[in-house]
Amino acid sequence: MSGRLEGKVALISGAARGIGEADARLFIEEGARIVMGDVLDAEGAQVAKDLGENAAYVHLDVTDPDSWANAIKETTDRFGRLDVLVNNAGILRFNTIEDTSLEEYETVIRVNQVGAFLGMKAALPALRAAGGGSIVNISSTAGLEALFGCASYCSSKFAVRGMTKVAALEFGADNIRVNSVHPGGTNTQIADGAGGPGSDSAAHASEDAPSESDYDPPQPIKRIADPKEIAEMVLFLASDASSFCTGAEFVVDGGLTAGSPIMTMSGASS
């Protein structure tokens, strides 16, 4: 263990599985004490139990200000401070604009966008009291470019990207850094209930793409990401190694957004 988060206390939303769980496990390895929030209580509590005395679980509905207030209180009561907030919770729904109901659109916006807003707002006093810290907002490559059939998701993730920059401007004087992470296709379970396989559970999980066996990405690195690969970037931003990084976008996508992989030779001369 290199102890990159030694002495730090983190609150991670959507931590019962996927990228949030990977964050939690890596943070513990690196010396942090953590509180894991989610609506998947049985799964989240089990992960926290597996991680030992430096991890705790709290029920966290990211759309509810009171739930956020309770999660922050549980964190500071148990571990004495808050240094890092990871806004990881998110849901995905597949539908064209024509077929997306207002209810569905608002559900995605409330979890992905409003949830991140409420998390930053709730955590700010505790981060100030600690003398500063780091907020890591999980956006997506869908917060950088459009994704067909995902108007609600893209809207929310573009918003997270924008809010991150505003927060960086507003919180910098308090030594609080705010950055966004933009994963590409990652092997998690967010698509469960998104119009594909699985139940419609609104399980505030994390970034995702189709299963690895179905994934044929148009990108230089021809595979889906492991959640720990995203967690390594989150760890960097949570740690002092990124002490001069704020208001920035960190893309972890195997080159997906670098450009088209299709080379055309029309008009080329020998």
Secondary structure, DSSP 4 states (H G I P E B T S, - for coil): ---TTTT-EEEEES-SSHHHHHHHHHHHHTT-EEEEEES-HHHHHHHHHHH-TTEEEEE--TT-HHHHHHHHHHHHHHHS---EEEE--B----B-TTT--HHHHHHHIIIIIIHHHHHHHHHHHHHHHTT-EEEEEE--GGGTS--TTBHHHHHHHHHHHHHHHHHHHHHGGGTEEEEEEEE-SBSSSTTTTTTSSS------B----S-GGG---SSSS-SPBPHHHHHHHHHHHHSGGGTT--S-EEEESTTGGG-------TT---
